[in-house]
Amino acid sequence: MKHLLILLAVLLIAAPIMAAGGGGEHGAAAPHEKTYFGMPAWVLKLVNMILFFGVLAYILAGPVRNAVRGRGDTIRQAADEARVRREKADQVASDIQTRLSQIEQEVRAIRERAETDGERQKRELIAAGEAEAAKIVAAARNEVENRLKRARQELTEYAGELATARAAAILKETITEADQRKLFEQSLQDLREVQG
């Protein structure tokens, strides 16, 4: 409003100066110009125009000021909302980053635990395999020893049979009928002594 009043004062001061200087070659007003209240028409038109713009500015100043103020308030409110949304987004991003960091630590811990468990299971499987191999070796040794015992026994029996057969063959070749009777009688006498 102050600017409008200053502009009006400047125009009012400049109007008579322009009227005095713009009137032809001699500086006097042209005879065909109309005057009202002793003033040239263009001065009244200028005052009329200034008053029109002044009233128009006075009438529109409030709504324009309110519109500008409302727009400023809307922009400030939007900026505040954007700042709040930005803070929330930063908080969410921070929460997500924290959670990702925790997940990475959990994954690392799970991987380490899996590696540890895998190594432990590997050692257990190796130990179980070695124990099973030892059992199989022991069982095989027992089997070999049992078969060796059986083979020795069979060899012993076979050797006994062979020795018996050979002894019988030798006895048949060397024992006479008289020796057989004598042995038979001695066996009968031993039998009588055992019974009697």
HUZINOR-V946429 format. One record per residue. N is the residue number from 0. RES is the residue in three letters. OMEGA is omega as a letter, one per 30 degrees, with the letter a starting at -180 (none if undefined). NEAR is the number of other ideal C-beta (glycine too) atoms within 10 Angstrom. Layout:
n={N:N}
res={RES:RES}
omega={OMEGA:OMEGA}
near={NEAR:NEAR}
//
This chain:
n={0:1:2:3:4:5:6:7:8:9:10:11:12:13:14:15:16:17:18:19:20:21:22:23:24:25:26:27:28:29:30:31:32:33:34:35:36:37:38:39:40:41:42:43:44:45:46:47:48:49:50:51:52:53:54:55:56:57:58:59:60:61:62:63:64:65:66:67:68:69:70:71:72:73:74:75:76:77:78:79:80:81:82:83:84:85:86:87:88:89:90:91:92:93:94:95:96:97:98:99:100:101:102:103:104:105:106:107:108:109:110:111:112:113:114:115:116:117:118:119:120:121:122:123:124:125:126:127:128:129:130:131:132:133:134:135:136:137:138:139:140:141:142:143:144:145:146:147:148:149:150:151:152:153:154:155:156:157:158:159:160:161:162:163:164:165:166:167:168:169:170:171:172:173:174:175:176:177:178:179:180:181:182:183:184:185:186:187:188:189:190:191:192:193:194:195}
res={MET:LYS:HIS:LEU:LEU:ILE:LEU:LEU:ALA:VAL:LEU:LEU:ILE:ALA:ALA:PRO:ILE:MET:ALA:ALA:GLY:GLY:GLY:GLY:GLU:HIS:GLY:ALA:ALA:ALA:PRO:HIS:GLU:LYS:THR:TYR:PHE:GLY:MET:PRO:ALA:TRP:VAL:LEU:LYS:LEU:VAL:ASN:MET:ILE:LEU:PHE:PHE:GLY:VAL:LEU:ALA:TYR:ILE:LEU:ALA:GLY:PRO:VAL:ARG:ASN:ALA:VAL:ARG:GLY:ARG:GLY:ASP:THR:ILE:ARG:GLN:ALA:ALA:ASP:GLU:ALA:ARG:VAL:ARG:ARG:GLU:LYS:ALA:ASP:GLN:VAL:ALA:SER:ASP:ILE:GLN:THR:ARG:LEU:SER:GLN:ILE:GLU:GLN:GLU:VAL:ARG:ALA:ILE:ARG:GLU:ARG:ALA:GLU:THR:ASP:GLY:GLU:ARG:GLN:LYS:ARG:GLU:LEU:ILE:ALA:ALA:GLY:GLU:ALA:GLU:ALA:ALA:LYS:ILE:VAL:ALA:ALA:ALA:ARG:ASN:GLU:VAL:GLU:ASN:ARG:LEU:LYS:ARG:ALA:ARG:GLN:GLU:LEU:THR:GLU:TYR:ALA:GLY:GLU:LEU:ALA:THR:ALA:ARG:ALA:ALA:ALA:ILE:LEU:LYS:GLU:THR:ILE:THR:GLU:ALA:ASP:GLN:ARG:LYS:LEU:PHE:GLU:GLN:SER:LEU:GLN:ASP:LEU:ARG:GLU:VAL:GLN:GLY}
omega={l:a:l:l:l:l:l:l:l:a:l:l:a:a:l:a:a:l:a:a:a:a:l:a:a:l:l:a:l:a:a:l:l:l:l:a:l:a:l:a:a:l:l:l:l:l:l:a:l:l:l:a:l:l:l:l:l:a:a:a:a:l:l:l:l:l:l:l:l:l:l:l:l:l:l:l:l:l:l:l:l:l:l:l:l:l:l:l:l:l:l:l:l:l:l:l:l:a:l:l:l:a:l:l:l:l:l:l:l:l:l:l:l:l:l:l:l:l:l:l:l:l:l:l:l:l:l:l:l:l:l:l:l:l:a:l:l:l:l:l:l:l:l:l:l:l:l:l:a:l:l:a:l:l:l:l:a:l:l:l:l:l:l:a:l:l:l:l:l:l:l:a:a:a:l:l:l:l:a:l:a:l:l:a:l:l:l:a:l:l:l:a:l:a:a:none}
near={10:6:8:14:10:10:14:15:10:10:16:13:10:11:18:12:9:15:16:11:8:12:14:10:5:6:9:9:14:9:6:5:12:8:11:10:6:5:14:20:11:14:18:15:11:18:15:10:11:16:11:10:14:15:10:10:14:11:10:11:12:9:10:11:11:10:11:10:10:11:10:10:10:10:10:10:10:10:10:10:10:10:10:10:10:10:10:10:10:10:10:10:10:10:10:10:10:10:10:10:10:10:10:10:10:10:10:10:10:10:10:10:10:10:10:10:10:10:10:10:11:10:10:10:10:10:10:11:10:10:10:10:10:10:10:10:10:10:10:10:10:10:10:10:10:10:10:10:10:10:10:11:10:10:10:10:10:10:11:10:10:10:10:10:10:10:10:11:10:10:12:9:7:8:13:8:7:8:11:12:10:12:12:10:10:10:10:10:10:10:10:9:8:7:6:5}
//
